[in-house]
Structures are given as C-alpha cells and as structure tokens.
Amino acid sequence: MYDALPVATVRTQVTVPLRFPDGYATTARLFSFHGLVDAREHLAFGLGDWAGSLGRSVAGGPAPLVRPHSECLTGDVFGSQRCDCGPQLREAVERIADTGGFLLYLRQEGRGIGLYAKLDAYALQDAGLDTFEANVALGHREDERDYTAAAQMLATLGVDRITLLSNNPEKTEQLRRLGVTVTEVVPTGVFLSPANADYLAAKASRAARASDLPVVS
C-alpha cells in the first residue's frame, strides 16, 4: 500500500523517560529516520504497548492509536496560551500510552511556515486577522503542513492501519491519499482559554469547511 512512497529506514531508536509539568510520566521508544522526503528531523514516539498494538492490528484487532502532532515550540515547550498545542500534546501522550500506539512529532512549526513567520503571523492576529488569514497575508497558504513524511514513518514502523487521534479532517484526507488506512478518527479534547478562544474558533470554522470536501481514499 506504500509503493508510491520513497522508502525510509530507522536511523536510531532509544528509550526515553518522559515527564510533564503536571507530574504525568511515562516512557517512550523514540525513533529517528533516514530518507524522509523533506529531510527534516521528525520523530516517532512509541508509547505504551506499541509493539503489542502492532501485533493486535495484524491479527485483525484494533489499529494502533496514532497522532501526527506538528511542532509548536511556544505551546509545547513554553506553555503559550495563544494556542492549544501544549495541552493537545499532553493529552495525546497519555491516551496513546494507555492503548498503545505512536505519536509522530513533526517539525512543521506554524502550520508549516516556520517559527519566525509564525511570530509575524501573531502580530497580524493582534491586528485583527485570524490564524489562517495571517498566514495568507504573509504570502503563505492557510496551512502548509504535509504528511508525506508521517506516512513514510508509519510504513517504516510496520503500521499499515491506524486509529487517528485528531480533530483535523485534512490530516485524514492527506493520510488516506498517501495510502494509510484510517480505520477510525478519534477527536481530541477542546482546551479553551480566554487567550485562545479566537484561535479555536478559526480552527473549528476551517475544519467545518474542510469536512465538506470529498475525501480521497
């Protein structure tokens, strides 16, 4: 099913203990890769009984729970309240660890436009644009993220079907188009705060528009 994708290989794998600011702790098997199409340093985190989840999937059981999570330095590391990225990352790690599966940490800051451009977009948001309008005003597409490397990573790890943890219908569409079998889509939580209310409203509006588009299997 992945014949159309360039072949990637595992570069390194290592076990890393994780601990979050609220005290939650778990252990992850981290995988790095050779041969990803964009040559970025994406990581796969095997969480919980990830190996067992692969075996159960091959035997016809539930597909591993997988979240492709795009890097957000300000939210993931520094706890910025302008987005919901940090809470989504924290939620995903625990939920995947409970069931077994993978978190794909993708180096696609600012919906793919980069860290500095994301901060430029913040300034435009302060002037009244939403997150997508700001990207366009800077000469970018609304969302420049691409999940080809994510599909390569899954293929390399032997994951041929997934339960997708996401609220973004575009992730589902892209992954299916890339040959990934998405057996189910499980929504993430909604992490609303006064600082990110407009941001979440813009995301919800765009997701609603995207869900009206035909999905290419």
GISULBEL-V406020 format. One line per field, one symbol per residue. ss: DSSP state (@ for helix, = for strand, . for the rest). phi: phi as a letter, one per 30 degrees, with the letter a starting at -180 (. if undefined). psi: psi as a letter, one per 40 degrees, with the letter a starting at -180 (. if undefined). A space follows every 10 residues. Layout:
ss=???
phi=???
psi=???
This chain:
ss=........== =========. ....====== ====...... ..=====..@ @@@@@@@@.. ...======= ..@@@@@... ....@@@@@@ @@@@@@@@@. ======.... ....@@@@@@ @@@@@@.... @@@@@@@... .......@@@ @@@@@@.... =====...@@ @@@@@@@... ======.... ......@@@@ @@@@@@@@@@ @......
phi=.cedcedcbd dbbadbdcbc edjdbabbcc bcbciddcid cdbccdbidd dddddddddj dddedbbdcd ebedddccie cdbcdedddd ddedddddcj lbccccdbei hjcjdddddd dedddddkdd ddddddddjc debcdbcddd dddddddicc abcccaccdd deddddddjd dcdaccdddc cdbedceddd dddddddddd dddddcd
psi=eedehihiih dihihhhihi deehiahihh hiiieidefi giihhhiagd ddddddddee aiiihhhhhh hgdddddefh eeaedddddd dddddddddh ahhhhhggif feeidddddd ddddddeeii dddddddeei idheihfddd ddddddefhe iihhhiehdd dddddddeeh hhdihhiiih ghiddedddd dddddddddd eeihhh.
